[in-house]
Amino acid sequence: MATETNVPAPSSVPVGVDPTRASIARVYDAALGGKDNYAVDQQVLDEIKTAAPEIREMAWANRNFLIRVARFLTNETDIRQFIDCGSGLPTAENTHQVVQRLDEQARVCYVDNDPVVLAHGNALLADNEGTHIVDADIYKPEQVYNHEVVTRNIDFDQPVGLLHISTIHHYPDDDFVELMRRYVEPLPSGSFVAVSHFLDPRTPELSPLARRLENIMTHSAMGSGTFRTHEQIAAMVPGMEVIQPGPGLDPGVVICDQWWPDGPKLRQYKDVERCLGCVVARKP
């Protein structure tokens, strides 16, 4: 499905899509080995690989965290309705597939405003009455919560699972904590928030890698990708009870691969995997 930069888009490209400009969703799709991306997205991925050849491992660490946290919320909590912000392109084990396999009554609202995501999402979800895709700006919480699709399908008198998986690091402004407060405050008691985010571990070994990746991402055609510290990521769940992330670990921010892994870790984490943090928290 790729097309050369500055070449007119083929008829398969959804209306409103500019295949000469990189898309966050399509770059992520390319990193996961997907086919719904263009030459400019592959170019951005290649630039990132110059600093971190194992960037695909980082993408899969993020995806696998999403799968595990969706399974956890459905199996171990009362959450039966989810808002997945910046859902990206359909790939194996979407949120709705994970949660509805465990409870077919679970409801999911995906939120994105990328034309490719909307086109693919609407086609994929056409026959799924419990899953919807919302065209809204995820950096405007009130727009998300007040969208007619969300208000029709999400009951804010009942706990909600809010997923911000690899989204806030593409929000460059310093008021990211305030942004998340506007998401958390309207949620009812018992709701959960899950966040994954590019991490600067602030160590001599890993901070230079984080800074190189950030520089490449922010100066690429994608134009964003801020690495923040453990403390900054923890501040994204204000006033919430952070869930213990794994056996023997204190509640707090950990790298995605550490958050309740599916089995014992038999290999060392790669440096790039140590630059992706996460936190899951419950609203009292």
Disulfide bonds with the S-S distance in Angstrom:
none
